Amino acid sequence: MYTIGRKSSKLVVPAMKDLILLIQNKHQFNEKIIFSNTSPTVPMVMSIGGFFSRGLKIDFIGVPLLVLGAQQCCDNIFRLVENTKQMGHTPSEERVIVLENTAYKD
C-alpha cells in the first residue's frame, strides 16, 4: 500500500491510472492496482489543523486540531481500508480500479 497527496488536483489519479495501464501493457503484468480516495474521510477540523500546522507553521494550534480530526475519522478510515482490501480480493476484469469512497463523507 502506498499513499500520495494530491491536494485539490483532479488530474493526478487519471494520470496515474493511465501510467499504470501503459506499464501493464508494455511489461505484461496484470497485478490489480486500486486507487482509493481517502479525502472523504477527512473532517473539516483536520483540514484546518493541517492548514495551521503545515501552511502557517503554527503547530500549537494545528497539531491539537489534527489529533482531534484523526480521532473523529478513525472509524471511517478503518472501514475504508477494509472495503479497499475487499475490492482487491474481488475478481474483476479491470486491472486498475479507482474508488472515490463518497460514502465516507460526513
GROMACS elastic network, one bead per residue, 0.5 to 0.9 nm:
[ bonds ]
;  ai    aj funct       b0    kb
    6     9     6  0.56661   500
    6    10     6  0.79543   500
    6    11     6  0.87296   500
    6    12     6  0.65176   500
    6    13     6  0.83472   500
    7    10     6  0.87176   500
    9    12     6  0.62427   500
    9    13     6  0.86484   500
   10    13     6  0.69231   500
   10    14     6  0.77632   500
   11    14     6  0.56711   500
   11    15     6  0.60876   500
   11    16     6  0.85943   500
   12    15     6  0.52255   500
   12    16     6  0.60643   500
   12    17     6  0.85860   500
   13    16     6  0.50073   500
   13    17     6  0.60154   500
   13    18     6  0.85689   500
   13    35     6  0.74696   500
   13    98     6  0.80182   500
   14    17     6  0.50294   500
   14    18     6  0.61794   500
   14    19     6  0.85633   500
   14    98     6  0.88544   500
   15    18     6  0.51807   500
   15    19     6  0.61338   500
   15    20     6  0.86495   500
   16    20     6  0.61186   500
   16    21     6  0.85876   500
   17    20     6  0.51958   500
   17    21     6  0.62264   500
   17    22     6  0.86746   500
   17    33     6  0.86616   500
   17    35     6  0.82479   500
   17    96     6  0.65257   500
   17    97     6  0.82371   500
   17    98     6  0.81746   500
   18    21     6  0.51104   500
   18    22     6  0.61920   500
   18    23     6  0.86757   500
   18    96     6  0.89715   500
   19    22     6  0.51209   500
   19    23     6  0.62366   500
   19    24     6  0.85678   500
   20    23     6  0.50976   500
   20    24     6  0.59975   500
   20    25     6  0.85345   500
   20    33     6  0.80783   500
   20    96     6  0.75640   500
   21    24     6  0.50138   500
   21    25     6  0.60872   500
   21    26     6  0.85346   500
   21    95     6  0.77550   500
   21    96     6  0.72590   500
   22    25     6  0.52161   500
   22    26     6  0.60956   500
   22    27     6  0.85390   500
   23    26     6  0.51423   500
   23    27     6  0.59317   500
   23    28     6  0.79427   500
   23    29     6  0.81151   500
   24    27     6  0.54418   500
   24    28     6  0.54060   500
   24    29     6  0.50843   500
   24    30     6  0.62573   500
   24    31     6  0.80980   500
   24    95     6  0.85843   500
   25    28     6  0.52841   500
   25    29     6  0.71943   500
   25    30     6  0.84171   500
   26    29     6  0.83162   500
   30    33     6  0.88976   500
   30    95     6  0.64330   500
   31    95     6  0.67071   500
   31    96     6  0.86334   500
   32    88     6  0.71174   500
   32    92     6  0.86997   500
   32    94     6  0.75296   500
   32    96     6  0.58682   500
   32    97     6  0.77022   500
   33    88     6  0.79594   500
   33    95     6  0.62257   500
   33    97     6  0.62899   500
   33    98     6  0.85904   500
   34    84     6  0.75667   500
   34    87     6  0.81138   500
   34    88     6  0.71217   500
   34    95     6  0.83580   500
   34    96     6  0.58351   500
   34    98     6  0.58657   500
   34    99     6  0.72829   500
   35    84     6  0.87146   500
   35    96     6  0.77184   500
   35    97     6  0.61822   500
   35    99     6  0.60165   500
   35   100     6  0.82763   500
   36    80     6  0.82150   500
   36    81     6  0.84861   500
   36    84     6  0.67244   500
   36    97     6  0.82791   500
   36    98     6  0.60654   500
   36   100     6  0.62848   500
   36   101     6  0.70664   500
   37    40     6  0.71887   500
   37    41     6  0.87511   500
   37    80     6  0.89698   500
   37    98     6  0.78425   500
   37    99     6  0.60975   500
   37   100     6  0.51096   500
   37   101     6  0.60932   500
   37   102     6  0.85760   500
   38    41     6  0.56469   500
   38    42     6  0.72364   500
   38    77     6  0.74036   500
   38    80     6  0.76055   500
   38   100     6  0.79652   500
   38   101     6  0.71880   500
   38   104     6  0.86132   500
   39    42     6  0.54573   500
   39    43     6  0.87781   500
   39   100     6  0.86528   500
   39   101     6  0.83755   500
   39   102     6  0.88608   500
   39   104     6  0.88939   500
   39   105     6  0.84090   500
   40    43     6  0.78566   500
   40   100     6  0.81842   500
   40   101     6  0.66609   500
   40   102     6  0.60336   500
   40   103     6  0.78284   500
   40   104     6  0.55091   500
   40   106     6  0.75469   500
   41    73     6  0.59291   500
   41    74     6  0.85023   500
   41    76     6  0.59866   500
   41    77     6  0.62676   500
   41    80     6  0.82824   500
   41   101     6  0.84903   500
   41   102     6  0.87320   500
   41   104     6  0.55431   500
   41   105     6  0.58783   500
   41   106     6  0.74307   500
   42    45     6  0.82868   500
   42    46     6  0.63590   500
   42    47     6  0.70676   500
   42    69     6  0.72639   500
   42    70     6  0.79667   500
   42    72     6  0.86384   500
   42    73     6  0.63873   500
   42    76     6  0.89486   500
   42    77     6  0.87514   500
   42   105     6  0.80046   500
   42   106     6  0.85755   500
   43    46     6  0.54483   500
   43    47     6  0.67043   500
   43    48     6  0.89741   500
   43    69     6  0.59429   500
   43    70     6  0.82840   500
   43    72     6  0.72855   500
   43    73     6  0.67401   500
   43   105     6  0.83256   500
   43   106     6  0.72124   500
   44    47     6  0.50662   500
   44    48     6  0.62120   500
   44    49     6  0.85297   500
   44    69     6  0.76319   500
   45    48     6  0.51142   500
   45    49     6  0.60630   500
   45    50     6  0.85955   500
   45    65     6  0.59065   500
   45    66     6  0.69908   500
   45    68     6  0.73382   500
   45    69     6  0.54915   500
   46    50     6  0.61061   500
   46    51     6  0.85655   500
   46    62     6  0.84114   500
   46    65     6  0.58921   500
   46    67     6  0.76200   500
   46    68     6  0.71919   500
   46    70     6  0.69301   500
   46    72     6  0.89439   500
   47    50     6  0.51035   500
   47    51     6  0.62325   500
   47    52     6  0.87526   500
   47    65     6  0.85578   500
   47    66     6  0.76352   500
   47    69     6  0.81326   500
   48    51     6  0.50348   500
   48    52     6  0.62782   500
   48    53     6  0.85550   500
   48    62     6  0.72014   500
   48    65     6  0.72354   500
   48    66     6  0.79325   500
   49    52     6  0.51838   500
   49    53     6  0.59548   500
   49    54     6  0.82697   500
   49    59     6  0.84166   500
   49    61     6  0.69909   500
   49    63     6  0.61553   500
   49    64     6  0.73130   500
   49    67     6  0.84426   500
   49    68     6  0.89284   500
   49    69     6  0.80595   500
   50    53     6  0.50866   500
   50    54     6  0.55526   500
   50    55     6  0.69590   500
   50    56     6  0.89219   500
   50    62     6  0.59903   500
   50    63     6  0.76236   500
   50    65     6  0.79713   500
   50    66     6  0.64345   500
   51    54     6  0.55972   500
   51    56     6  0.64236   500
   51    57     6  0.83492   500
   51    58     6  0.87679   500
   51    62     6  0.71145   500
   52    55     6  0.55987   500
   52    57     6  0.61654   500
   52    58     6  0.52763   500
   52    59     6  0.66825   500
   52    60     6  0.87195   500
   52    61     6  0.65494   500
   52    63     6  0.81590   500
   52    65     6  0.89038   500
   53    56     6  0.59505   500
   53    60     6  0.77385   500
   53    61     6  0.70878   500
   53    63     6  0.62048   500
   53    66     6  0.85048   500
   54    57     6  0.52360   500
   54    58     6  0.75601   500
   54    59     6  0.77290   500
   54    62     6  0.78999   500
   55    58     6  0.80917   500
   56    59     6  0.83230   500
   56    62     6  0.88908   500
   57    60     6  0.89221   500
   57    62     6  0.82137   500
   58    61     6  0.59230   500
   58    62     6  0.61237   500
   58    63     6  0.84117   500
   59    63     6  0.53207   500
   59    64     6  0.81473   500
   60    63     6  0.60613   500
   60    64     6  0.70399   500
   61    64     6  0.61133   500
   61    65     6  0.66976   500
   62    65     6  0.52428   500
   62    66     6  0.61367   500
   62    67     6  0.87280   500
   63    67     6  0.62010   500
   63    68     6  0.86116   500
   64    67     6  0.50736   500
   64    68     6  0.61705   500
   64    69     6  0.85638   500
   65    68     6  0.50275   500
   65    69     6  0.60605   500
   65    70     6  0.85201   500
   66    69     6  0.50182   500
   66    70     6  0.60553   500
   66    71     6  0.85937   500
   67    70     6  0.50435   500
   67    71     6  0.62391   500
   67    72     6  0.86647   500
   68    71     6  0.51644   500
   68    72     6  0.63024   500
   68    73     6  0.88775   500
   69    73     6  0.62605   500
   69    74     6  0.84972   500
   70    73     6  0.53303   500
   70    74     6  0.58594   500
   71    74     6  0.54431   500
   71    75     6  0.83324   500
   72    75     6  0.75724   500
   72    76     6  0.83845   500
   73    76     6  0.52484   500
   73    77     6  0.61582   500
   73    78     6  0.86447   500
   74    77     6  0.52482   500
   74    78     6  0.62415   500
   74    79     6  0.87981   500
   75    78     6  0.50722   500
   75    79     6  0.62955   500
   75    80     6  0.85982   500
   76    79     6  0.51598   500
   76    80     6  0.60756   500
   76    81     6  0.86307   500
   76   104     6  0.63442   500
   76   105     6  0.88906   500
   77    81     6  0.61098   500
   77    82     6  0.85573   500
   77   104     6  0.84165   500
   78    81     6  0.52459   500
   78    82     6  0.62663   500
   78    83     6  0.86726   500
   79    82     6  0.50773   500
   79    83     6  0.60894   500
   79    84     6  0.85346   500
   79   104     6  0.86912   500
   80    83     6  0.50984   500
   80    84     6  0.61014   500
   80    85     6  0.86240   500
   80   101     6  0.73922   500
   80   104     6  0.75863   500
   81    84     6  0.50226   500
   81    85     6  0.61503   500
   81    86     6  0.85676   500
   82    85     6  0.51354   500
   82    86     6  0.61963   500
   82    87     6  0.87073   500
   83    86     6  0.50240   500
   83    87     6  0.62470   500
   83    88     6  0.86698   500
   84    87     6  0.50925   500
   84    88     6  0.63156   500
   84    89     6  0.89153   500
   84    99     6  0.78940   500
   85    89     6  0.65229   500
   85    90     6  0.88136   500
   86    89     6  0.51999   500
   86    90     6  0.62324   500
   87    90     6  0.50480   500
   87    91     6  0.81591   500
   87    92     6  0.87754   500
   87    97     6  0.87330   500
   88    91     6  0.79328   500
   88    92     6  0.88951   500
   89    92     6  0.89049   500
   91    94     6  0.88616   500
   92    95     6  0.75267   500
   94    97     6  0.64597   500
   99   102     6  0.85567   500
  100   103     6  0.85941   500
  101   104     6  0.59763   500
  101   105     6  0.80000   500
  102   105     6  0.57128   500
  103   106     6  0.84799   500
